[in-house]
């Protein structure tokens, strides 16, 4: 992959210098976990001013496991830099539909703080909000709703195309997570210092940068529209959709931003993959391949469950308050197919004069090939059987 990305827009140098100033503004008040995070957030701020130049818009997600990690402050700084910010902590889906389809040229940049109260484990049913955030990722994907009373209802299309940034504890639904640039925030260390943000003092500074971003966006909009930025090696499919607008902004800005953007892209995409455990089904398949059936061609169900329960940092010993049992294991595995297109199921395993129900590695091989990430370079040794357990079969 070449590391040179040149453009011919007259605003190149001005754009690079302006993005440098936006990044410096973030650094005054935010402690992000990596250099890549500063680059990504700065590019996201700028892309919000160029939304009509793109076919997709990534969600920006500030997430952390604990409160006090700077998520809300990060969103607060973003709010000063983006066009028409709309703080939507408790906004309904209907309110967002109408806000996005409102006055021409006044499309809001939606900022969701405390997103865990909407999608977290204690939240209620928020499928309409989830659908709005999902649909608005790509241009031309309206939400259809019935409006009117009784028999006089009609179907109306509501635009959902908008830039969205969120902040919250924990994680997000997979459908939103895969459409997002993820910044995993953490509490400041004692040696990490930032300038206190005071709205009366500093908001105006952010607004000046916002206005300059808007003027720069007008200069480069025609150049960016329809651009096909070169993607780093290995960044394809959904991650490419997420990063394409940000790389296009970097290329238009020039300077060292094209190179920095692609380095940040690779770093954050790889970090996202490392944190992605996949669905619970893929997690089960992967644990079976790497930890349970490592070097073994068949195991009784009781042995499979025993090994799963003993895995550190796995959910199998506590599934909704109880360990995964044979019925639950069978239910999860029957969703996947063997190589001859029949559901994975327990079969008889003979040992001497006894017969036990269990699973064969060969039946799982096709699912492992299709759904699991590549296996570790160094195969893990199988777990030692418990004394007297049936794993010794």
PyMOL commands that set and color helices and strands:
alter all, ss='L'
color gray80, all
select helices_A, chain A and resi 12-29+35-53+71-81+93-100+116-119+127-135+150-152+174-177+199-224+237-253+257-275+280-292+301-309+326-333+361-371+390-392
alter helices_A, ss='H'
color red, helices_A
select strands_A, chain A and resi 59-64+85-87+109-112+143-147+154-158+164-169+180-184+298-300+347-351+354-360
alter strands_A, ss='S'
color yellow, strands_A
deselect
rebuild
show_as cartoon
